[in-house]
Amino acid sequence: MRWNDRRRSDNVEDRRGQSSPASGGGNLPLGLIALLLRTKYGFVVIIVLVIASFMGFDFNSLTGETDQPPQRNEQQSALYNEAADFSSVVLASTEDFWQTIFAQAGKQYSYPKLVLYTNSTTTQCGTGTKIMGPFYCPADRKIYLDLSFYNEMKHSLGGGGEFAQGYVISHEVGHHVQHLLGITDQMREKQQMARSKAEANRLSVKLELQADCFAGMWGHFIAGEGRIDESDLLTAIKTAQAIGDDKLQKQQQGYVVPDSFTHGTAEQRKTWFMRGYNSGSIKSCDTFASSSLN
């Protein structure tokens, strides 16, 4: 993906290296998380440990780690700084794209902020932690990203790549667009009236797949600028599939529970991303009106 000559966004808040005043004891070590995820009741144990962390338990005493962040060498710092620079460019491109889409509909687009942080940070949606992955908080209209997630993408979520990383950010921007259009609130109201948890989850899937479609629309815009090629597109598709509920559940617990899906299957995520990518039109992204999500 060609991006260096594009403008940077002014809506990036860099909190890297800052400790969260809301965090209690030591952060839950990633090595411990990975080990627990391989066990039968790993998710349950992780929830208990996260609660204990918020209450002040210091997990560093279990691992021999200190509260001080590890010293990064110059090469590592340069890589993270480049990733931050890239993220700023992607955010700027989403600003340009959605400003145009909203203007065409006679609306004003309000920019979200992108918060870069390390390990944990405070948000108006509660404490954000790196184990949550990138997320959007509608209460403060901010997207939260620990840049180490890019490494996780590279090693276990489809192989990463710059356009795939851009897809992740544009997906969260898609949630911001849903918030501005009132779609998120409408979905929450429907969830409150749902007759079962499975029905509420299906509504969540529709919201997430629409955000994937919105990310595809952004991809269509970037492709129109001649900034990506076929290999870039394939990396985004691989990432979309790698974070499908069925793929993740199969990896983590050995089996899938469709009624518990909240983001969509691998094929659904690919399908809706490509709908947005091929059309570039918001009309093609109405998952709530679609009779089939496949």
Secondary structure per residue as TSV (DSSP state, phi and psi in degrees):
chain	resnum	aa	ss	phi	psi
A	1	M	-	360.0	130.0
A	2	R	-	-95.0	117.4
A	3	W	-	-139.5	-15.6
A	4	N	T	-60.5	-27.8
A	5	D	T	-90.4	4.4
A	6	R	S	-90.6	157.3
A	7	R	-	-69.5	156.8
A	8	R	-	-98.8	149.4
A	9	S	-	-81.1	148.1
A	10	D	S	-89.9	0.4
A	11	N	-	-104.6	40.4
A	12	V	E	-112.4	129.1
A	13	E	E	-112.6	112.0
A	14	D	E	-95.6	106.9
A	15	R	-	-108.1	14.5
A	16	R	T	-58.6	135.1
A	17	G	T	86.6	-8.4
A	18	Q	-	-89.2	139.6
A	19	S	-	-87.3	145.2
A	20	S	-	-81.7	124.1
A	21	P	T	-65.4	-17.3
A	22	A	T	-87.7	-11.2
A	23	S	-	-79.6	145.6
A	24	G	-	-88.6	-98.9
A	25	G	S	-85.5	-147.0
A	26	G	S	-70.8	152.5
A	27	N	-	-68.9	150.7
A	28	L	-	-66.3	118.4
A	29	P	-	-63.2	139.8
A	30	L	H	-64.1	-35.4
A	31	G	H	-61.5	-39.5
A	32	L	H	-68.2	-39.2
A	33	I	H	-61.2	-47.4
A	34	A	H	-59.8	-40.2
A	35	L	H	-65.6	-43.5
A	36	L	H	-66.1	-34.8
A	37	L	H	-65.4	-18.2
A	38	R	T	-86.9	-6.1
A	39	T	S	-96.1	164.3
A	40	K	T	-62.8	-42.7
A	41	Y	T	-110.3	32.4
A	42	G	H	-58.0	-43.6
A	43	F	H	-62.3	-41.7
A	44	V	H	-63.1	-44.7
A	45	V	H	-64.0	-41.1
A	46	I	H	-61.8	-42.0
A	47	I	H	-59.3	-44.3
A	48	V	H	-62.3	-42.8
A	49	L	H	-68.6	-37.2
A	50	V	H	-62.9	-42.9
A	51	I	H	-60.5	-42.6
A	52	A	H	-62.7	-36.4
A	53	S	H	-63.9	-43.7
A	54	F	H	-62.4	-28.8
A	55	M	T	-84.5	-3.1
A	56	G	T	112.1	1.5
A	57	F	-	-68.6	135.2
A	58	D	-	-96.2	103.8
A	59	F	T	-75.5	-15.3
A	60	N	H	-63.3	-27.0
A	61	S	H	-67.7	-21.7
A	62	L	H	-83.3	-25.0
A	63	T	H	-108.2	-8.4
A	64	G	T	81.4	8.4
A	65	E	-	-86.8	159.4
A	66	T	-	-101.8	170.6
A	67	D	S	-74.6	-15.0
A	68	Q	S	-78.0	137.6
A	69	P	-	-65.2	146.4
A	70	P	-	-63.1	146.3
A	71	Q	-	-75.3	119.6
A	72	R	-	-87.4	143.3
A	73	N	-	-78.2	173.9
A	74	E	H	-63.3	-35.5
A	75	Q	H	-65.9	-43.1
A	76	Q	H	-63.2	-43.1
A	77	S	H	-61.6	-40.4
A	78	A	H	-64.3	-39.8
A	79	L	H	-64.4	-43.4
A	80	Y	H	-68.7	-36.0
A	81	N	H	-66.0	-37.9
A	82	E	H	-66.7	-39.8
A	83	A	H	-63.5	-38.4
A	84	A	H	-66.2	-41.0
A	85	D	H	-62.8	-44.3
A	86	F	H	-61.3	-43.9
A	87	S	H	-61.6	-37.2
A	88	S	H	-64.6	-38.6
A	89	V	H	-66.4	-44.0
A	90	V	H	-61.1	-44.8
A	91	L	H	-59.5	-42.4
A	92	A	H	-61.6	-39.1
A	93	S	H	-67.7	-35.1
A	94	T	H	-68.5	-34.0
A	95	E	H	-62.5	-46.9
A	96	D	H	-62.3	-43.2
A	97	F	H	-66.1	-53.5
A	98	W	H	-72.3	-27.3
A	99	Q	H	-61.4	-40.6
A	100	T	H	-67.6	-44.2
A	101	I	H	-62.6	-44.5
A	102	F	H	-66.5	-40.2
A	103	A	H	-62.8	-37.9
A	104	Q	H	-63.4	-27.5
A	105	A	T	-94.7	6.1
A	106	G	T	75.2	25.7
A	107	K	-	-117.9	163.6
A	108	Q	-	-103.8	125.7
A	109	Y	-	-89.2	127.4
A	110	S	-	-100.3	123.5
A	111	Y	-	-71.1	140.1
A	112	P	-	-84.8	164.9
A	113	K	E	-102.7	148.3
A	114	L	E	-108.6	119.3
A	115	V	E	-102.7	120.3
A	116	L	E	-97.2	128.1
A	117	Y	-	-142.1	171.0
A	118	T	S	-121.3	121.2
A	119	N	S	71.1	-62.3
A	120	S	E	-154.9	158.1
A	121	T	E	-159.9	160.1
A	122	T	E	-85.8	143.6
A	123	T	E	-140.9	167.3
A	124	Q	T	-77.4	-0.3
A	125	C	T	-106.7	13.0
A	126	G	E	107.9	-171.9
A	127	T	E	-77.7	126.6
A	128	G	E	-93.6	135.4
A	129	T	E	-127.3	158.3
A	130	K	G	-65.0	-26.2
A	131	I	G	-70.7	-12.6
A	132	M	G	-79.7	-17.3
A	133	G	-	73.8	-177.8
A	134	P	S	-62.0	142.4
A	135	F	E	-154.1	158.9
A	136	Y	E	-110.2	134.5
A	137	C	E	-110.0	108.1
A	138	P	T	-66.0	-24.8
A	139	A	T	-64.8	-35.2
A	140	D	T	-115.4	2.1
A	141	R	T	56.2	46.1
A	142	K	E	-128.4	146.7
A	143	I	E	-102.7	132.7
A	144	Y	E	-113.1	131.8
A	145	L	E	-144.7	121.3
A	146	D	-	-91.1	119.8
A	147	L	T	-61.6	-16.9
A	148	S	T	-64.8	-15.8
A	149	F	H	-61.6	-30.7
A	150	Y	H	-61.6	-35.2
A	151	N	H	-67.0	-39.0
A	152	E	H	-63.2	-39.0
A	153	M	H	-60.4	-42.3
A	154	K	H	-64.8	-38.4
A	155	H	H	-95.2	-24.3
A	156	S	H	-143.3	-5.5
A	157	L	S	-122.4	63.5
A	158	G	T	88.7	-2.9
A	159	G	T	97.1	-7.6
A	160	G	-	71.5	-147.6
A	161	G	-	109.1	150.4
A	162	E	H	-63.1	-42.6
A	163	F	H	-67.7	-34.1
A	164	A	H	-64.9	-39.4
A	165	Q	H	-64.5	-38.8
A	166	G	H	-64.2	-36.5
A	167	Y	H	-59.7	-41.8
A	168	V	H	-61.8	-46.0
A	169	I	H	-65.8	-43.7
A	170	S	H	-68.2	-27.2
A	171	H	H	-63.7	-44.4
A	172	E	H	-68.0	-35.8
A	173	V	H	-62.1	-34.9
A	174	G	H	-58.5	-37.8
A	175	H	H	-65.8	-34.5
A	176	H	H	-64.5	-42.6
A	177	V	H	-61.1	-43.1
A	178	Q	H	-59.6	-39.2
A	179	H	H	-64.5	-45.0
A	180	L	H	-64.0	-35.1
A	181	L	T	-85.0	-3.5
A	182	G	T	82.7	4.7
A	183	I	H	-67.2	-40.8
A	184	T	H	-62.2	-46.2
A	185	D	H	-62.5	-40.3
A	186	Q	H	-63.3	-40.1
A	187	M	H	-66.3	-40.9
A	188	R	H	-62.5	-38.6
A	189	E	H	-64.3	-41.1
A	190	K	H	-65.8	-37.0
A	191	Q	H	-63.5	-38.0
A	192	Q	H	-65.2	-25.7
A	193	M	T	-95.4	-1.6
A	194	A	-	-63.1	145.6
A	195	R	S	-85.0	-11.2
A	196	S	S	-155.5	163.7
A	197	K	H	-64.2	-37.0
A	198	A	H	-62.5	-41.1
A	199	E	H	-66.1	-40.2
A	200	A	H	-64.4	-38.8
A	201	N	H	-64.4	-37.4
A	202	R	H	-64.5	-33.4
A	203	L	H	-67.1	-39.4
A	204	S	H	-63.0	-39.7
A	205	V	H	-59.4	-43.6
A	206	K	H	-62.5	-38.4
A	207	L	H	-64.5	-44.6
A	208	E	H	-68.4	-40.3
A	209	L	H	-67.8	-33.1
A	210	Q	H	-65.6	-39.2
A	211	A	H	-63.9	-35.1
A	212	D	H	-63.3	-41.7
A	213	C	H	-64.7	-40.8
A	214	F	H	-62.0	-38.1
A	215	A	H	-64.9	-36.7
A	216	G	H	-63.9	-37.2
A	217	M	H	-60.7	-43.0
A	218	W	H	-60.8	-40.1
A	219	G	H	-61.7	-38.7
A	220	H	H	-59.9	-41.4
A	221	F	H	-63.8	-45.8
A	222	I	H	-65.0	-40.6
A	223	A	H	-63.2	-36.5
A	224	G	H	-64.4	-24.7
A	225	E	T	-84.6	-1.9
A	226	G	T	73.6	29.7
A	227	R	-	-99.5	-5.9
A	228	I	-	-133.3	161.2
A	229	D	-	-124.6	-174.0
A	230	E	H	-61.2	-37.1
A	231	S	H	-65.7	-35.1
A	232	D	H	-63.6	-44.2
A	233	L	H	-61.1	-40.8
A	234	L	H	-63.4	-35.2
A	235	T	H	-66.4	-38.0
A	236	A	H	-67.1	-41.2
A	237	I	H	-63.3	-43.1
A	238	K	H	-61.9	-38.7
A	239	T	H	-68.5	-43.2
A	240	A	H	-57.8	-40.4
A	241	Q	H	-72.7	-37.4
A	242	A	H	-65.4	-25.5
A	243	I	T	-102.9	19.6
A	244	G	-	-69.1	145.9
A	245	D	H	-56.8	-40.7
A	246	D	H	-66.2	-40.8
A	247	K	H	-64.7	-46.4
A	248	L	H	-66.1	-42.7
A	249	Q	H	-65.6	-39.4
A	250	K	H	-62.7	-41.0
A	251	Q	H	-69.2	-39.2
A	252	Q	H	-86.0	-33.0
A	253	Q	H	-131.3	-1.4
A	254	G	S	86.0	-4.5
A	255	Y	S	-154.1	166.5
A	256	V	-	-118.9	149.7
A	257	V	-	-125.8	91.8
A	258	P	G	-53.7	-36.5
A	259	D	G	-66.0	-16.2
A	260	S	G	-94.4	-3.4
A	261	F	-	-61.4	137.6
A	262	T	S	-125.3	-10.9
A	263	H	S	-122.5	-16.3
A	264	G	-	106.8	157.7
A	265	T	-	-74.8	170.4
A	266	A	H	-57.7	-45.4
A	267	E	H	-70.1	-36.0
A	268	Q	H	-64.5	-41.3
A	269	R	H	-66.1	-40.5
A	270	K	H	-63.3	-46.7
A	271	T	H	-58.8	-47.2
A	272	W	H	-76.4	-31.4
A	273	F	H	-61.1	-44.8
A	274	M	H	-70.0	-29.6
A	275	R	H	-60.6	-46.2
A	276	G	H	-67.5	-38.5
A	277	Y	H	-66.0	-43.2
A	278	N	H	-74.8	-31.5
A	279	S	H	-97.4	-38.0
A	280	G	-	68.0	14.0
A	281	S	-	-117.3	135.1
A	282	I	G	-67.8	-23.3
A	283	K	G	-65.7	-25.9
A	284	S	G	-81.2	-3.0
A	285	C	G	-107.5	17.5
A	286	D	-	-83.1	82.4
A	287	T	T	-66.1	-27.7
A	288	F	T	-73.1	-24.2
A	289	A	T	-96.0	-8.4
A	290	S	-	-76.6	135.7
A	291	S	S	-75.3	-21.0
A	292	S	-	-141.6	139.0
A	293	L	-	-95.6	-3.5
A	294	N	-	-87.9	360.0
